[in-house]
């Protein structure tokens, strides 16, 4: 285009003896040179600065409106090598041809007007072409730029004071592009709550409002005080409003302008639909890629801290917010581990769960909250919307994931569904990591306890036992204060050992009798034999302050021989919430060993047995970790099936209403139709098929709800016969030979007959489709034993193309299909897998490429 413009300017300059010529355009009030002839770049900049002067700008505005003043005299200091500047506008556009010449007679000026008219026609065609996104330059994927470009076409026609372009999202119009009024950027306009937008949605026609009309008070947004006219044009596809564009200005819009604007709105509607669709597809693909990347990255994390850090990074990129929190209550329900982004940095801490803001949400469901919700209490300052997602594992809530945003209504229903999948995966990983951390901590503590025991096990001096134990506890466990007290049968005074950085200070301040006379937590443990873990000493009335030492947490364990208390182990920390149940278990283990040492040295063998049990616990912990990994893989499959259920529910709800309408009106027609009417049989067939389709929809809803099933003792042979009655024609027309081997007097099974029919119908259809050139299909039922239990099995074997070994492990995944372009959706086998597992059964597959496949369904009798 630029080359064509320069060619026109060059040829016309020769004809009219002009010094130079440029094609100028205006964008947001500023002029720029789009094409030029005989005017170098640095002089073009001089010209642009001259055009920006107030007097010159007024002259150009008059020229654009078709006034007779076609030239002005150029000042000598402009260095533009011409005495006059001539302007020839492109009618009804913000573009013109500027010509520098010493003089232009009437014929020469007329020549330039003709050239301007020709350029106007070409520009109009180019503007129309700009409505469609240029896929070669990826413009469709850049929705803001594409919509700005569309908006500029409207602004060029009407020259308003301001304008916006909005895209419909549900019942809202989201302003995604604006011109000359930044106040409207990012506005969310409710269609139903605004009279003007509600009428726009109903009439699908443009609406104009003047400031002297009552409707002026109902404008969906503020406009300038100098504005007198406001108009809105809808973007319509079919009979559906997909967006709108609004313009406002001081002058009334002219009839020719309104005509052009209506034509533009009609022309760009299809382009807007394409741009929005591509943008939604891009976002969807991005989220799917994020979910895949999320699964791969998070699954390799070694502990909960790594899981939280990596998860926060992915969520921040995907949801455009760093206001994220993860809360994991402890197993005993007293504490909660917090992971947050504080001032842009990742942080974690452990606090009390009592009174915590997450407590009301732990037993609830996923919540999408806005600043107008009464129960929305944001954690981060400035947050205006939030998404709270419980982390559930095996029907138990093990944590809470919270996203907040400074934008109102920042999270959609699609975000909810995505977070459900993420939360289910994260819950399994967190539970696995927590079990592993507890097992490792327990094993580590037991190992350290073993080191302590090895050094005191052969000691006979109780004073030496007490002191060495206290020193070793402070050395291995880094306790700030460790006190070990052992009573003596020979003397009234106990043996005391002090360890840790505060041990000597506390020893100097306390008297021995204060440990045994019932004072403080240690006295309570010594008198009652009850082990105590206090995470906040300020909240425990039993705590006794020691001068010079401010304890935040205390843990005290009694040494007992039967019901007799032989002493205690007391450890303290200046921090609150410093000890866990694992720490208490470790000290209890040591207390048991020390009690044995104190009671009798000849019980060494019993001690060795205890050590063997501890090692057995380590082995058991490792076995639990292996079992947890197997459960995690099943969790991933369950998460995929949950996603299918969500989709099935959505589809079923969309189909149910029109099917109900068809059935209802068909019944009305039958009521009014004579029994011998010629078309009555056809209408009855319509009703029968509508009711059958509605039954399929209800089964889809039943699958999505995962609620209670209607199960009864049933004969699988009879169920398969019912399915074969539906598929016999399909089997024969595809050249398939059917072979049935039913075991007589097959034990009954407790199943939902309709669901089982769906299972066998899916498997038979898949088998037939695997034999495009015909073949043999064998269906066999029999009873078999496995895992000391009796099962009923149904084997469906075909002689088809088989399944590649790399695909066998994935065929039950939702949306995975081997049918390629043959119409497969990848949902049949995932639904089949869900139904069978819900009945307590399993499904196996044996297949080789070119040799057919055999699916075996196992159901408990």
N, C-alpha and C positions, 0 to 999 in steps of 0.2 A: 504493500500500500504506500509506504514512504517513498519508494522509488517512483511510483506513478505520480504522486503529488509533486515531487521534485521535477519530473519531466514536464508536467503541465505548467509549473511555474517558470521553468527555463524557456519553453517555447513561447509563452505569453509575454515574457520580458522582452524577447526578441521582437515580437510583433508590435509592442507598445513603447519600445525604447525606454523601459524602466531600468533603474540602477540595480535594484534587487527586489526580491519578493519572498514572503514567508507565509506559511500556513500555521495560524496560532489557535490554540485551544485554551479553555479556562477550566480549571479543576479547583473547587472549593474557594472560589474568589480570586485565584492567582492565575496569571497568564503564563503560558510556556510555548516554546516554538517546537512544533511537531515536524515540520519540513521547511527547508530554506533553499534559495538559489542566490548565489553571488554574495552571501552574507556570512563571513567566517564565524567561527564559534565564539570568539571573544566579543565580536560585535553583536552577536545574538544575545549575549548576556547584557550588553549595554542597552539593547532594545527592550529586553524584559524589565530591567530596572526603570526605564523610561515609561513603560506601560503601567508600572505599579504606582506612578505618581498620581495624586488625587485628581488633578485636572485632566490628565490623559485618560484615567480610568472612567471619568464621567463621559468623556467624548466617546470612548469605546462602547459604553453602555447605550448611549444614544444611537450609535451606529448599528448595534445589534437589534434595536427596536425599529430599524428602518427609517430613521430620520434622514433629512436631506444633506446634512453636514457630512461630506465624504472625505474630507482631508483637513489636516492642520499643518501649520508651518513648524518645521523641526528647528530647535535651537542649534546655533552653530557649534556649541561645545559638545554635542552628542557624538560627533565623529562618525555619523552614519552615512556620509557622502551623498546626501540628498537634501533638497530644500523643503520638500513636502512629504507627509506620510498619508497615504490614501488607505481607506478601509472599505472592504467589500464583504459583507456578512453572508453567512449561510443561513437562510431564513429559518426561524424557529429552532435555531441551535446556538450553542455558546461557542461557535467557531467562526473565524473570518480569515480573509486574505489581507495581509498588510503589504503595501507596495511603496517602496521608496523611489521617488522620481523628482526631477526639477519641475516638470509640468506634464499633465495628462489632459489631452483634449477630450471632447465628448465621445468620439469614436473609440479612443483608447480605453476610456472608463467603461463604455458599454461592453468592450471585449472582456474586461476583467469581471463584469457582472455575469456574463454568460459562463465564464470559467467557474465562477463561484456556484452558479446553478448546477453545472455538471458535477462538481465536487459534492454538492449537497445530495444529489441522487446516489452517488457512490457511497457516501457516508451513511445514508439511511439504510442501504442494503447491508453495510457492515454491522450497523447497530443490531439489525434483526438477527444476523448470524451470531452475534455475541451472546444471545440468550442461551444457546445450547452450550454445555460445558465441553471443553476441549480435552478429550480423554488422552490424547497424545502428549499433552503437557501436564497431565494429572490435575487439571483444574477442578475436576469433580470431587477430588478427595480433599481439597482445600475449601471447605464450605464458606468460611468468613470472606475470603477473597472473591469467591464466585458470587455471593449475595451482595457484596459491596459493588461489584461490577454491574449487577442487575439494577441495584438501587440508583447508581449513577445515571443510567439511561432514563429513569423517571425524572430525576432531578434536572437532567439536561432539557427535558421537554417542558416542565412546568416552572422551573426556576423558583422553588419555594423558599421560605425562611428556614424550614427544617423538615426532616422526613425520617421515617424508620421503616424497616422491613422485619416482619415477625413470622416465625414458623410455628405451626400448631403442634403442641405436645399434650395429648389428652384433652383436658378442658381448659388449657392455658395457651395463650399466644406468647411465645418467647421472642423478645426483640433481639435479633442477631446481627443487625446492621443498622447504622444510623448516619444521618448527614446533618452536620452543623448544629447538633444539640446533644452534647454528651450526657445530659441528665437522663435521657431515655435508654442509654446503653445498658443492656442486661436486664431490662424490665420484664417481669412476668405478669401478663394481663389476663385476668380471669374472664372467660367468655360469658359464663352464666351469670356472674354477679354484676356485669355492666350492661346497661340497656342497649347502648349503641352496638357493642360487639355481639350481644345476643341477637339483635335484629339483623346484623350482618351475617351471622351464621344461619339464620332462618331464611332470609331472602336471597342470599348469595349474589347480591347486587351492591354496587358502590353506594356509599352514603356520604352526603355533604351536609355540614352543619356550619351555620354562621353565628357570630357572637351575639346577634340580636334575637336568637331563637332560644326557647327554654331548654332545648336539648344540649346547649353549650355547657351547662353545668354537669352533664353526664359524660363529658369526654374522658376516655380511660387514662389520660395522663395530662400533666400540666403543659401549657404552651406559653409562649411569650405574651406579655401584655399587649404588644403591638400587633399580635395576630388577630385577624378578623375572620378567617375562613379555614376550615379543616375538612379534609376529605379522606375517605378510606376506600381502597379497592381490594376486593377479595381475590385470592388465588384458588381456583376451583378445578378439581378433577372429578369428572362425572357430576355427582350431586354432593360432593364432599368438600368442605372447606379445609385446605391444607396450609393456608397462611394468608397474610394480608400485608398491604403497604399503605401507610398514611403519610400525607403531605399537608403542610399548613403554611399560610402566608398572610400578608396584609391585604393583598389585592385578591379580588374574586377570580377564580380560575375561568379562563375563557372557554367558549364552546369547542373551539378547535383543539385546545389543550386537553379538555375532558375526553374528546373523541380519541385522541392519540393515547392518552393514559389508559382508557378502557381497552384499546387494542393491545397495548403493551402488556397489561395485566393478563389478558387472555393468552397472549403469546408466551409469556414467561412461566405460566402455571406448570406446563409440562417440564420445563427446565428445572424449576424449583423442586418438583417431585423427584426428578432424577438426581439432583444434587443432594437432597435430604436422604434419599435411599442409599446412595453411595456412601454418605457420611455415616449412616446407621450401620451399613455393612462393615465399614472400616472399623467402627467402634466395636462391633460384635466380634470381628476377627481379632482385633487387638485384645479384647477380654479373653477370648479363647486361647490366644497365644500366651497371655499372662497366666492363665490358669495352668497351662501345660508347663510353662517355665516355673511357676510357683511350685507345682508338685515336684518337679525335678530338683529344684534348689532346696526347698524346705525339707524334703525327705532325707537329704544327706546331712542335716544338722545333727550334731552330737549331743546337745543338751537343750534344755528349755530356753536358756539365754540366747543361744544361736538361733533357735526357732523363732523367737520373738524378734530379734534383730533383722533376720532375713525377711520375715513376714511383714514387718513394718516398712521395709524398703519397697517391697512389691505393692503393698496396699497404697503407699504414698504415691507411687507412679500411676497406679490404675485409677484411683479415686481422687487424685489431685488434692490431697490433704495430708498433712503430717500430724493432725490431731487424732492420734490413735492410742488406745489403751488396751492392755491385756491383763486380766485379773484371774489368778488361780488360787482358790482356797486350799488350805492344807487338808490332809486326810481327816484330822480330828475336828475340823470346822472352827478352829479358834483363830487362825491367822489367814492372811491372804497375801500372795506375792503380786506386786504391782510392777508392770512394765509400761513406761510412758515415754513420750518425747517431751522433755522439759527444755524449753528455750532452744529448740532445734537440736538437742542432744538426747541420745537414748539413755535412759536411766531405769534402775530397778530398786525396789525396796520391799521389805516385809512389814506389814502393819496388822493391827487387830481387825478381825472381820466384824466384830460387834459394832453396830452403828455405821458400818461402811456403806457408801452410797450404792454399791453393786448388790447389796443383800436382797432388796426387793425384786431384782431381776433374775436371780439365780434359778428360780423355779418357774419362770415365765417363758414366753415365746419370743421370737424375733420381733423387734419393735423399730418402726421408722418414725422418728419424732421431729417436729419442727418447733421453732421458738414460740409458737402460739399454743402448744400443748401444755396443759397444766403440770404434767409430771416430767417435763423436760428440764433437767437441772444439769447444765453442761459442766464438764470437768475443766475444760479449757476456756479461758477468757475470750470473749468475742465469738464463740460458737453460736450458730443460729439454726443448726439442724444436726441430727444425729441418727445413727443406726446401731442398735444394740442387738448382738447376736450371741445367744447362749452356746457354749461348747458342750455338746452332749455325746457321751460315750456309754454304750450299752444302757440306754434309757436313763442315765444319770448325768446331771449337769456338773461338769468338772471345772468349768471356768466361764469367763465372759469376755467377749471381744467387742470393743466400742470404737466406733468411728464418728468423728464430729467434723463439721465444716463451718467456715465463716459465711458460706453462701446459704441463703434460705432454700429449703426443699432441694438440697443437693443430691439426695439419694432417691433412686427410682425403684419400682417394683423389680425391674431386671437386676438392679444391684442387690436386692434382697435375695433373689434366687441364686445369684452368683456367690453371695456370702454364705448361704446355706451349704453349698458344695465345699467352699473353702473351710468353713467351720467344722464340718464333719471330718475332713481330712486332718485339720490341725488338732482336733480333739483326740484322735487316735494317736497322733505323733506325740502330743503332750503327755497323754497317759502312759504311753510307752517310755518316753524320756523320764517321766517322774518315777515310774517303777524302776527304771534302770538307775537313776540317781540315788533312789533310796536303797536299792540293792548294793550299789557301789559304796555308798556312804556306810551302810551297815557292814559290808565286808571290810572296808577300810578301818572302821572303828573296832571291829572284832579283831582285825590284824594288830592294831595298836594295843588293844586290851591283852592280846596274846603276848605282846612284847612285855607289857607290865607284869603279867602273871609269871612269865618265865624268870623275871628277876626277883620276884618276892616269894615264889612258891616254896623254896627250900629254907626260907628264913624262919627262925623260931622266936626271935626277939620282937615283941609286939610294937615297941617304940620304934624300932628300926623299920618294921613293916609299914607303920603309919607314915613315917617321914619319907621313906623311899617312894611309897605309892603317891604321896602328895607331889613330890618332885617330878616323878615320871608323868603324872597327869598334866602338870603345867608345861612340861617339856614337849610331850607328844600332842596334846590337844590345845596348847596355847591358851589355857585358862588364866585369867588375871588373878584369880584367887582359888586355891584348892585346899580344902581342909579335910583331913581324915582323922576320925576319932575311933579308938578301940577301947572298950572297957576291959578292966583287969579283974580277974577273980581273986587275986591275992591282995590287991590294994584298993583303996577307995578312989584314988585319982585315976582318971583315964589317961591313955596315951594319945597325944595329939601330934599330928604332922601338918605343917603349913608349907604351901608351895605357891609359885606364881609371883608376879611383880609386886603384888600387894600383900604377900604372905607375911613378911617380917613386920610390916606396919600393923596389920590386924593382930598378930600374935602379941605385940607389945601393948595393945590397947585393951585386950579382953582377958578375963580371968577364966580359968578352967571351969569353974562351977556354972558359969553362964551358959555353957553348952548343954548342960544336963538338967537344969532346974526348970525346964519348960519355957524358957524365954526365947523368943524369936522362932523362926522357921525350923532351925536345927533342934531346938528343944521340943517342938511339936512332933518332929519326926522321931526323935529318940523315945518320947513317951508313948506314941501311938503306933510306931512301926509303919506309918503310911508314907509312901514316897510322894514328893511334892515337886512340881514344876511351875514356877512363877515367872511369867514373861514381863510383868510390870510390877515391881515391888511397891510402887506408890498406891496400887489398887488392892494390895493385900494387907489386912490389918495385923497379920501375924509377924510381919517383917519388923525386925529391930535394927534401928540405925546404929552403925558403928562409927565412932568419931574418926574423921579423916578418910572415910571410905564411903562412897556413894554408889551402891549397887543398883543396877537397872533390872537385872534378871538374876534368878537364883534357882538352883536345882539341887535337891537334897534327897539321898537314897539311903534307906536303913540297911544295915548289915544284920541279918537275922539267921538264927538257928531254930527252925520251927517257929514258935510264937515268941521266942526270946530275942530281944534286940541286943546285938553285940557291939553296936557302934553305928557310924554313918559316914557317908562321903558327901561333902558339900562343895559345890563349885559355883562361882559367881562371876558376873560380867558387868561392866559399867554401862553396857548397851542394853536397851530393851529388845525383847523378842530375839535374844541371842541364841537360844537353845531350841532344838527340835525334838520330836519324839524319838528320832534315831539317837540323839545324844543321851536322852533318858534311858533308852534301851541299852546303850553301851555302858553307862554307869551302873545300871542294874545288873548287867552281866558281870562287871568287875566286882560289884558288891557281893554277888553270890560266891565268886571265887575267893574273895578276901574272907568272907564268913567261914568258908571251908578251911582256909589256912589258919584262922584264929581257933576254930573248933578243934581241929586235930590235924596234925601234919601227916598222920598215917592214912588220911583219906585222899592221898595223892592219886590213887587209881580212879577214884570218882571224878577227880578233876580232869584226868585224861579223857574220861568218857564225855565230860562236858565239852571239851575241846573238839572231840570228834563230832559231837552234835552240831557245834558251831560250823565246822567245815561242811557237814551235811547240809546245813542251811545255805551255805554259799553255793553248793551244787544245785540245790533246789531253786535258788534265785536265778542261776544261769538257765535252768530249764524253763522257768517262768518267762525269761526274756525271749527264749526261742518260741515259746507258745504265743507270746505277745506279737512277735513278728508275723507269725502265721495269721493271727487275728487281724493284723493291720491290712494284709492283702485282701481279706474278706471285707473289711471296712471300705476299701476303695471300690470294690464291686458294688457294695450296698449303696454307696454314694452315687454311683452312676445310675443304678436303678431308681434311686430317689429322684434324680433329674428327669428320667423318663416319666416317672409318675407325675411330676409337676407339669410336664408338657402334655401328657395324656389328659390331665384334668382340664387344662386350658382348651384343648381341642374339643373335648366332650361338651364343655359348657357352651362353646360357640355353636355346636351342631344341635344341641338339645332344643333350643327355642324354635328354630325354623322347622324341625321335625314335628314338634308339638303343634305348630300352626297348621302344617300340612295335614296331620291326622285329624285335627279338630274340624277343619273346614271340609275334609272329605266325609266325615261322619254326618255333617250337616247336609251335604249334597245327597248322601244315601237316604237320609230321613225324608227328604223331599222327593225322592225319585221312586217311581213305581217299580214293583218287583220284576215286572216283565219288560222294563226299559232295555233297549238294545245295548246301551253302554254300561249297564249296571255291573256286569262282571269285570269290566276294565276298572271301574271306580273302586270296586271291592279289592281288586289286586293292588291298586295304589295304596289303599288303607293298610292292607296286609304288609306290604313292603315297608311303609313308613313306620308301622309298629315294630317290625323286625329291626329296622335301622335304629329306632329309639332304644331297643333292647341292647344293641351293640354299644350305643353311647353310654347306657347305664352300666354296662360291664366295664367300660373304660373308666368310668368314675369310681366304680368299686375297686378297680386295680389301683387307681391313684390314691384313694383314701386309705388303703391298707387297713380297713376296719374289720369288723367281725364278718366272717363268712358263713354262708348257709351250707353246712356239711352234713352228709348222711352216709350211712353204710351203703355202698354201691358196688355193682358188678362191673369191673373194668371191661369185660368182654362186651357187655351190653352198650357201654359208653362208646367203645370203638365201633360197634355195629352202627350206632346212630351217626357217627362221623362218616363212615363209609357210605351210608345212604345218601349223604350230601355230596360225596366226591366220586361216586362210581362213574358218572358220566365223564367227569374230568379225567379220570384215570384211563378209561377206554379210548377217549378221543385223542389222547396223547400216545397211544400205542404202548401202554404199560401193562404187563401181565401181573395180576395180583395173586399172591399166595398167602393164605391165612392159616396160622397154626395156633388155635386157641386151646389152652389147657382147660379141660372140663372140671367143673366144680372148683373154679378158681376162688380162693378166699376173698371175702369182701374187704374193701378198704373204706376209710372215712374220708370222703373228698367232697368238694363242690363240683357237681356234675358239669355245670356249664363251663367252669374254668378248665376242667380236664378235657372237655371237648375242644376248647380253644387250643390247648397244648397239642393234642393229637392232630387237629386240623392244620396247625402251623407245621408240624413235622412232616405230615403227608404231603402238603403243598411243596415244601422245600425239596422233598425226595423226588417228586414228579418234575419240578423245575430243573433238578440236577440231571434229568434224563431227556434232553431235548429231542433225541432221536429214538425215544422209546427204550424199554428195558424191563427189568423185573423188580417188583416191589414185594417184600416179605414183611408181614406183621405177625409177631409171635408173642404170646403171653405165657408166663410160667411163674412158679414160686421158686425162690432161691434163698439161701442163707448167707448172711454176711455179718460180721461183728457180733456173733452169737444172737442173731435176731432174724426173724422170718420176714421176707420182703416179697412183694409182687412186682414183677418186672414186665415191661412192655418194650420189645425190641422192634424198631422200624429200620429195615435195611434196604438200600437201593443199589443198583448196579451203575450208578451215574458217574460223573466226572471226578468225584472225590474232592477232598479239601487238602490244600498244601499244609505241610507240617508246621510252617511258620504262622499259619492262620488259625490252627486248631485252638490254641490257647486264647484267642481273642474273639471267637465267634459269638460268645455270649455277652460281649460288650455292647452297650447301646450305640446305634448308628454305624457299627462296623458291618460291612457287607462284602461278600465275594461276588455279588451278581453284577457289579459294574454298571453298565448302561442298560441292564435288563430289568430295571424297575425296583431293585431292592432298596429298602429303607433302613435295614439294619436294626429293626425293632422287634421282629418276630421272635428270635431266639432269646433276646434279653427278657421279653415278657414271659416266654415259656420258662426260662430259668427262675424268674421271680415267683411264678405260680408254684412250681415244683418245690422250691426251697421253703415257701410259705406252708406247704403241706408236710414239711418234715422229710422230704425226699431229696434225691439227687438225680443228676442226669449225666451220663457219660457218652463220649463220642469216640468211635474208632473209624479212621478213614485213611485212605491212601490215594494219591492222585491216579486217576484212570481205573481204579478198582472199586469205586463206590464208597458209601458211608453207612455207618450203623449207629443210630442214636438209641440208647438204653435208658429208660425211665425207671427208677427205683422208688417204690412207695411202700411205707410200712403197713403191715396188715393190722 
